[in-house]
Amino acid sequence: MAGRRPNRRAIKQHYSYTTEEAANVLGVAKGSVRRWLKAGLPHLTDQRPFLILGGDLRAFLDKRDKPKQRCGLHEFYCFRCREPKAAAGGLIDYTPRTALSGHLSAICEDCETIMHKNVSASKLALLERQAAVSYPQGDPRLNEMGNPRCNDHFEKELKA
C-alpha cells in the first residue's frame, strides 16, 4: 500500500468518520489520519472519539495534493529531477510506433537522465520549430538483410 494515494472518491460528503473509519475507507494507517489531524485536518473535539466530517476530509486531501505538472511539447518529465525539463542541446529522437503516433526520447539538460514520452505524429511539425528532431534508423532485421551470415563455424568445430 506504500506510495499510493488515498482514494478521495470513497469519502461520503455528508458522513462523519472516526479516525479508524477514515483510515479504513481511505486504505491508510490510523497513524496517517492522526498525523493529518495534527497537520490541520478539521475535526469535532466535543466528544470522544473525535469525528471528522467527510467534506472536511475531502477538502483537506484535495488541498494537500500537488497540482499535476504539465510538460510543454518540447519538454519531458525527468524522474530524477522530478519536474519537466527541456532536452539537452535541444536534441530529440523520434521513433514512429504507428502511422499516427511515435515515441520521443531525449537527455535531461541537468542530470543527463534519458527521458521518454509519446507524441502524436501530427505535432512533429510544431516540435521541429522548437527543437532539433532526428529520426534514427534501427538495426535491420534478419529478414531485411541482403546476405545473412551463415553459422558454418559449427560444422568446422564438429570436424576438428
GROMACS elastic network, one bead per residue, 0.5 to 0.9 nm:
[ bonds ]
;  ai    aj funct       b0    kb
    1     4     6  0.59106   500
    1     5     6  0.88644   500
    1    27     6  0.79203   500
    1    28     6  0.77905   500
    2     5     6  0.86648   500
    2    28     6  0.89328   500
    4     7     6  0.88710   500
    5     8     6  0.86463   500
    5    26     6  0.87195   500
    5    27     6  0.89952   500
    5    28     6  0.88283   500
    6     9     6  0.88689   500
    6    10     6  0.88709   500
    6    25     6  0.88084   500
    6    26     6  0.51155   500
    6    27     6  0.64601   500
    6    28     6  0.68848   500
    6    61     6  0.83409   500
    7    10     6  0.58440   500
    7    11     6  0.78091   500
    7    25     6  0.81986   500
    7    26     6  0.55760   500
    7    27     6  0.76857   500
    8    11     6  0.55940   500
    8    12     6  0.89225   500
    8    26     6  0.70005   500
    8    57     6  0.85024   500
    8    58     6  0.60371   500
    8    61     6  0.73188   500
    8    62     6  0.81686   500
    9    12     6  0.77453   500
    9    26     6  0.89120   500
    9    58     6  0.83346   500
   10    25     6  0.63671   500
   10    26     6  0.67711   500
   11    14     6  0.89709   500
   11    15     6  0.80909   500
   11    22     6  0.80751   500
   11    25     6  0.69283   500
   11    26     6  0.74932   500
   11    54     6  0.60002   500
   11    55     6  0.80886   500
   11    57     6  0.78580   500
   11    58     6  0.68247   500
   12    15     6  0.55301   500
   12    16     6  0.83197   500
   12    53     6  0.89549   500
   12    54     6  0.55900   500
   12    55     6  0.75227   500
   12    58     6  0.86665   500
   13    16     6  0.84216   500
   13    53     6  0.75525   500
   13    56     6  0.82662   500
   13    57     6  0.86336   500
   13    58     6  0.76302   500
   14    53     6  0.71217   500
   14    54     6  0.58750   500
   14    55     6  0.66349   500
   15    52     6  0.85157   500
   15    53     6  0.61370   500
   15    54     6  0.52941   500
   15    55     6  0.80031   500
   16    22     6  0.88057   500
   16    51     6  0.59323   500
   16    52     6  0.53564   500
   16    54     6  0.55880   500
   16    55     6  0.87206   500
   17    20     6  0.77709   500
   17    21     6  0.55215   500
   17    22     6  0.55098   500
   17    50     6  0.83276   500
   17    51     6  0.54129   500
   17    52     6  0.50201   500
   17    53     6  0.63147   500
   17    54     6  0.68910   500
   18    21     6  0.51406   500
   18    22     6  0.60912   500
   18    23     6  0.85351   500
   18    49     6  0.64127   500
   18    50     6  0.60288   500
   18    52     6  0.61596   500
   18    53     6  0.89671   500
   19    22     6  0.52894   500
   19    23     6  0.62424   500
   19    24     6  0.87647   500
   19    30     6  0.63854   500
   19    31     6  0.88246   500
   19    33     6  0.62073   500
   19    34     6  0.70517   500
   19    49     6  0.79075   500
   19    50     6  0.71643   500
   19    51     6  0.72563   500
   19    52     6  0.73938   500
   20    23     6  0.51119   500
   20    24     6  0.62393   500
   20    25     6  0.87040   500
   20    29     6  0.83596   500
   20    30     6  0.57796   500
   20    33     6  0.81613   500
   21    24     6  0.50960   500
   21    25     6  0.61382   500
   21    26     6  0.85618   500
   21    30     6  0.87521   500
   22    25     6  0.52133   500
   22    26     6  0.61130   500
   22    27     6  0.83260   500
   22    28     6  0.83626   500
   22    30     6  0.80334   500
   22    33     6  0.72655   500
   22    52     6  0.79452   500
   22    54     6  0.86999   500
   22    57     6  0.85801   500
   23    26     6  0.53012   500
   23    27     6  0.57651   500
   23    28     6  0.50017   500
   23    29     6  0.56448   500
   23    30     6  0.52887   500
   23    31     6  0.84758   500
   23    32     6  0.76665   500
   23    33     6  0.63057   500
   24    27     6  0.51059   500
   24    28     6  0.66061   500
   24    29     6  0.77545   500
   24    30     6  0.81224   500
   25    28     6  0.80379   500
   26    29     6  0.87999   500
   28    31     6  0.82969   500
   28    32     6  0.65706   500
   28    33     6  0.77262   500
   29    32     6  0.53328   500
   29    33     6  0.70024   500
   29    34     6  0.89916   500
   30    33     6  0.52757   500
   30    34     6  0.63395   500
   30    35     6  0.87518   500
   31    35     6  0.61492   500
   31    36     6  0.86121   500
   32    35     6  0.50968   500
   32    36     6  0.62963   500
   32    37     6  0.87468   500
   33    37     6  0.63111   500
   33    38     6  0.88211   500
   33    41     6  0.87265   500
   34    37     6  0.50305   500
   34    38     6  0.64612   500
   34    39     6  0.86492   500
   35    38     6  0.50876   500
   35    39     6  0.61029   500
   35    40     6  0.87918   500
   35    41     6  0.88344   500
   36    40     6  0.63456   500
   36    41     6  0.55054   500
   36    60     6  0.85460   500
   37    40     6  0.53876   500
   37    42     6  0.68700   500
   37    43     6  0.73918   500
   38    41     6  0.70375   500
   40    43     6  0.88566   500
   40    60     6  0.83092   500
   41    52     6  0.81820   500
   41    56     6  0.72931   500
   41    57     6  0.68737   500
   41    60     6  0.61782   500
   41    61     6  0.89141   500
   42    52     6  0.68806   500
   42    53     6  0.79578   500
   42    56     6  0.63877   500
   42    57     6  0.76795   500
   42    60     6  0.82441   500
   43    50     6  0.65828   500
   43    51     6  0.56466   500
   43    53     6  0.67874   500
   43    56     6  0.79773   500
   43    57     6  0.87926   500
   44    47     6  0.73944   500
   44    50     6  0.56796   500
   44    51     6  0.51208   500
   44    52     6  0.63420   500
   44    53     6  0.80136   500
   45    48     6  0.71678   500
   45    49     6  0.80666   500
   45    50     6  0.53819   500
   45    51     6  0.71622   500
   46    50     6  0.75459   500
   46    51     6  0.88368   500
   47    50     6  0.61877   500
   47    51     6  0.80833   500
   48    51     6  0.79405   500
   52    55     6  0.86296   500
   52    56     6  0.70814   500
   52    57     6  0.67241   500
   53    56     6  0.53119   500
   53    57     6  0.62727   500
   53    58     6  0.87705   500
   54    57     6  0.50872   500
   54    58     6  0.61781   500
   54    59     6  0.85726   500
   55    58     6  0.52379   500
   55    59     6  0.61214   500
   55    60     6  0.85532   500
   56    59     6  0.51105   500
   56    60     6  0.60296   500
   56    61     6  0.86499   500
   57    60     6  0.51251   500
   57    61     6  0.63029   500
   57    62     6  0.86319   500
   58    61     6  0.52657   500
   58    62     6  0.61496   500
   58    63     6  0.86722   500
   59    62     6  0.50577   500
   59    63     6  0.61432   500
   59    64     6  0.85124   500
   60    63     6  0.52635   500
   60    64     6  0.60865   500
   60    65     6  0.88540   500
   61    65     6  0.63560   500
   62    65     6  0.56040   500
   62    66     6  0.85899   500
   63    66     6  0.78322   500
   65    68     6  0.88629   500
   66    69     6  0.85697   500
   69    77     6  0.86255   500
   69    83     6  0.73645   500
   69    84     6  0.73951   500
   70    77     6  0.84964   500
   70    84     6  0.74304   500
   71    74     6  0.77587   500
   71    75     6  0.53223   500
   71    76     6  0.60809   500
   71    77     6  0.67021   500
   71    83     6  0.86611   500
   71    84     6  0.56004   500
   71    85     6  0.80026   500
   72    76     6  0.76341   500
   72    84     6  0.80589   500
   72    86     6  0.88448   500
   73    76     6  0.80439   500
   73   119     6  0.85770   500
   73   123     6  0.82823   500
   73   126     6  0.81982   500
   73   127     6  0.64742   500
   73   130     6  0.85242   500
   74    85     6  0.86352   500
   74    86     6  0.63383   500
   74    87     6  0.74195   500
   74    90     6  0.82812   500
   74    92     6  0.85947   500
   74   127     6  0.62550   500
   74   128     6  0.89789   500
   74   130     6  0.65530   500
   74   131     6  0.67761   500
   75    84     6  0.59358   500
   75    85     6  0.52944   500
   75    87     6  0.67335   500
   76    83     6  0.83547   500
   76    84     6  0.53525   500
   76    85     6  0.54406   500
   76    86     6  0.62970   500
   76    87     6  0.73492   500
   76   104     6  0.89770   500
   76   105     6  0.84563   500
   76   106     6  0.79095   500
   76   108     6  0.80787   500
   76   115     6  0.62387   500
   76   116     6  0.67276   500
   76   117     6  0.67385   500
   77    81     6  0.83336   500
   77    82     6  0.69611   500
   77    83     6  0.56264   500
   77    85     6  0.61021   500
   77    86     6  0.87065   500
   77   108     6  0.89142   500
   77   115     6  0.68389   500
   77   116     6  0.78237   500
   77   117     6  0.81459   500
   78    81     6  0.54183   500
   78    82     6  0.55246   500
   78    83     6  0.57520   500
   78    84     6  0.59953   500
   78    85     6  0.62890   500
   78   108     6  0.67311   500
   78   111     6  0.87503   500
   78   113     6  0.72475   500
   78   114     6  0.79796   500
   78   115     6  0.59551   500
   78   116     6  0.85434   500
   79    83     6  0.72040   500
   79    84     6  0.88683   500
   79   113     6  0.82829   500
   79   115     6  0.79318   500
   80    83     6  0.82934   500
   80   111     6  0.74529   500
   80   113     6  0.72163   500
   81    84     6  0.81427   500
   81    85     6  0.82730   500
   81   108     6  0.87834   500
   81   110     6  0.80860   500
   81   111     6  0.72734   500
   81   113     6  0.89835   500
   85    88     6  0.88522   500
   85   108     6  0.63321   500
   85   109     6  0.70275   500
   85   110     6  0.80963   500
   86    89     6  0.85205   500
   86    90     6  0.70899   500
   86   106     6  0.85277   500
   86   107     6  0.83953   500
   86   108     6  0.65567   500
   86   109     6  0.63549   500
   86   110     6  0.90000   500
   87    91     6  0.59886   500
   87    92     6  0.66629   500
   87   105     6  0.87040   500
   87   106     6  0.54681   500
   87   107     6  0.54848   500
   87   108     6  0.53501   500
   87   109     6  0.56335   500
   87   115     6  0.83932   500
   87   131     6  0.82704   500
   88    91     6  0.62474   500
   88    92     6  0.85118   500
   88   106     6  0.72333   500
   88   107     6  0.55531   500
   88   108     6  0.55555   500
   88   110     6  0.77729   500
   88   112     6  0.77666   500
   89    92     6  0.88568   500
   89   107     6  0.87902   500
   89   109     6  0.73001   500
   89   131     6  0.84545   500
   89   132     6  0.85285   500
   90   106     6  0.85128   500
   90   109     6  0.88066   500
   90   130     6  0.78290   500
   90   132     6  0.57612   500
   90   133     6  0.82321   500
   91   106     6  0.65813   500
   91   107     6  0.79789   500
   91   131     6  0.62922   500
   91   132     6  0.50410   500
   91   133     6  0.61624   500
   91   134     6  0.75190   500
   92   104     6  0.66178   500
   92   105     6  0.59140   500
   92   107     6  0.80095   500
   92   131     6  0.70191   500
   92   132     6  0.61435   500
   92   134     6  0.62313   500
   92   135     6  0.87769   500
   93   103     6  0.81042   500
   93   104     6  0.55651   500
   93   105     6  0.52932   500
   93   106     6  0.63874   500
   93   132     6  0.85097   500
   93   133     6  0.56985   500
   93   135     6  0.58907   500
   93   136     6  0.67513   500
   94   102     6  0.66566   500
   94   103     6  0.56749   500
   94   105     6  0.67400   500
   94   124     6  0.89047   500
   94   133     6  0.66506   500
   94   134     6  0.61369   500
   94   135     6  0.52414   500
   94   136     6  0.71851   500
   95   101     6  0.89711   500
   95   102     6  0.55185   500
   95   103     6  0.50887   500
   95   104     6  0.64616   500
   95   105     6  0.83776   500
   95   134     6  0.88485   500
   95   135     6  0.63789   500
   95   136     6  0.70642   500
   95   137     6  0.82435   500
   95   138     6  0.89978   500
   96    99     6  0.71764   500
   96   100     6  0.82384   500
   96   101     6  0.62895   500
   96   103     6  0.61622   500
   96   104     6  0.87447   500
   96   121     6  0.79962   500
   96   135     6  0.85739   500
   97   100     6  0.79672   500
   97   101     6  0.59469   500
   97   103     6  0.66520   500
   98   101     6  0.53384   500
   98   102     6  0.64100   500
   98   121     6  0.88447   500
   99   102     6  0.80557   500
   99   121     6  0.75342   500
  100   119     6  0.89547   500
  100   120     6  0.60583   500
  100   121     6  0.52178   500
  100   122     6  0.72368   500
  101   118     6  0.72579   500
  101   119     6  0.57776   500
  101   122     6  0.78949   500
  102   117     6  0.87624   500
  102   118     6  0.58264   500
  102   119     6  0.56019   500
  102   120     6  0.63640   500
  102   121     6  0.63507   500
  103   116     6  0.71944   500
  103   117     6  0.59621   500
  103   119     6  0.61677   500
  103   120     6  0.86926   500
  104   115     6  0.82599   500
  104   116     6  0.56216   500
  104   117     6  0.53078   500
  104   118     6  0.58973   500
  104   119     6  0.69027   500
  105   114     6  0.68930   500
  105   115     6  0.55481   500
  105   117     6  0.65941   500
  105   118     6  0.87349   500
  106   113     6  0.83737   500
  106   114     6  0.57283   500
  106   115     6  0.53026   500
  106   116     6  0.66013   500
  107   110     6  0.87408   500
  107   111     6  0.83172   500
  107   112     6  0.53522   500
  107   113     6  0.55256   500
  107   115     6  0.58181   500
  107   116     6  0.87807   500
  108   111     6  0.57472   500
  108   113     6  0.52605   500
  108   114     6  0.63088   500
  108   115     6  0.65893   500
  109   112     6  0.59658   500
  109   113     6  0.83274   500
  110   113     6  0.82511   500
  112   115     6  0.89123   500
  119   122     6  0.84580   500
  119   123     6  0.71826   500
  119   124     6  0.80917   500
  120   123     6  0.56306   500
  120   124     6  0.73545   500
  121   124     6  0.54812   500
  121   125     6  0.84241   500
  122   125     6  0.70463   500
  122   126     6  0.84340   500
  123   126     6  0.54322   500
  123   127     6  0.62764   500
  123   128     6  0.87882   500
  124   128     6  0.60624   500
  124   129     6  0.88010   500
  124   133     6  0.83622   500
  125   128     6  0.52380   500
  125   129     6  0.67884   500
  126   129     6  0.54233   500
  126   130     6  0.70115   500
  127   130     6  0.53002   500
  127   131     6  0.61377   500
  127   132     6  0.81646   500
  127   133     6  0.75620   500
  128   131     6  0.52658   500
  128   132     6  0.58715   500
  128   133     6  0.58278   500
  129   132     6  0.78065   500
  137   140     6  0.84757   500
  138   141     6  0.88362   500
  140   143     6  0.81558   500
  140   144     6  0.59965   500
  140   145     6  0.64980   500
  141   144     6  0.52382   500
  141   145     6  0.65923   500
  142   145     6  0.54128   500
  142   146     6  0.86742   500
  142   148     6  0.66964   500
  143   146     6  0.80849   500
  143   148     6  0.80961   500
  144   148     6  0.89956   500
  145   148     6  0.60156   500
  147   150     6  0.88315   500
  149   152     6  0.86824   500
  150   153     6  0.81810   500
  151   154     6  0.61391   500
  151   155     6  0.81486   500
  152   155     6  0.56214   500
  152   156     6  0.68632   500
  153   156     6  0.50001   500
  153   157     6  0.62491   500
  153   158     6  0.87561   500
  154   157     6  0.52061   500
  154   158     6  0.64224   500
  154   159     6  0.89389   500
  155   158     6  0.51690   500
  155   159     6  0.64432   500
  155   160     6  0.88660   500
  156   159     6  0.53162   500
  156   160     6  0.64033   500
  157   160     6  0.53291   500
